[in-house]
């Protein structure tokens, strides 16, 4: 039977939890301070890059439909998180601006 020294204590391997053991989930706490503020859409770098890459590979109606779907999904997510219609719209516009800037960077890098 193998033993491992951890933090100055010797433990038997079978007494240690498996690597991917389920961890306790933290309960969300509702506070009186105000609404939940979602992570800003314009800061979702991975989503922005993925969207720009997809748009860059599409053309015409396919690009329009993809773009529309992404924006509607983002607006729905914002509303589900408690954003007002105005805030959701602003988040989508900010996201759109970032995607357009990413597309510009993609094409500017190709030209250089």
N, C-alpha and C positions, 0 to 999 in steps of 0.2 A: 504494500500500500504506500503510495507516494504522499509526501507532505510538502507543503509550500510555505515559505516564510513570508508573511505579509504584515507590514507594520509592526515588526518585532514579535508577532505571534505566529506560532506554527499551526497550520490548519491542514486537515486531511482533504484531499482533492474531492472526494465524493460529498463532503459536507458543504462545498462551495456551490453556489447557484450556477446553473448553466449560463453560458455567455449571453444568450439572447433571452434571458428570463424576463417575464413581463414586469414592468415597473409600475409602482403606484402612480396613478394619474392625479394631477392636481385638480381640484375642483375650481371651477371659475367662480369668482366672487363678484357679485353685483354690488356696485358702490353707489352712493348717493351723489357722487361728484359729477356725473354726466354720462353721455352716451359713449359707446365703444367707438374708437376712432380707428378705422381700418388702415393697414399699411398703405402709404401713398402709391397709387397706381404708377405714377411717373418714376418711381424708384425700384420698380420690379424689373431689374436689369435682365435677368434670364428670360422672363416672359417677353420683354421688349425685343431682345435679340432673336428669340425663336420666331416671334411674329414677323419681324422684319425679314428674316431669312425665308420664311414661308411666302410672304408677299413678293419677295424678289424672284421667287421661282414660279409664281403664277402670273397669268395675264388675263386681261379682259374680264368677262363675267365671273370666272372662277376667283379672281383676285377680289372683285367687289363683294361676292358672296362670303368669302372667307373673312374679309375685313369687317363686314357687317356682323357676322356671327361672333367674332371676337369682341367687338364693341358692345353688342347686346349682352353677351355673357358677363362682361366686366360690369356693366350697369346693373344687371340682376344681382351679381355678387355684392356690390356696394349697397344696394337697397336691402338685401337680406341681412347685412351687417348693421342696418339701422340708419344708413345715410338718407338724407332727404333727396328728392328728385333733382333738385338744383345741385347738391353736392355730388351726386352720382354722375350727373352730366359733366360737371367740372372735372371730375376724375377721369372720365372717358376722354375729354378733350386734351387733358394733360398727357394721358397715355398716348393718344394719337400723335401729339407733337413729338414725343420721345421716339416713337416708331419712325416717324418721318425723318428725324435727325439721324437715327441709326441707318436708315436706308441711304441717306446722303453720305454718311461715313463709309458705308460699304462701297458705294460707287466712286467716291473720292479716292479711296484706297486702291481700287482697281485701276484708276487712271494714272496714279503716281508711279 
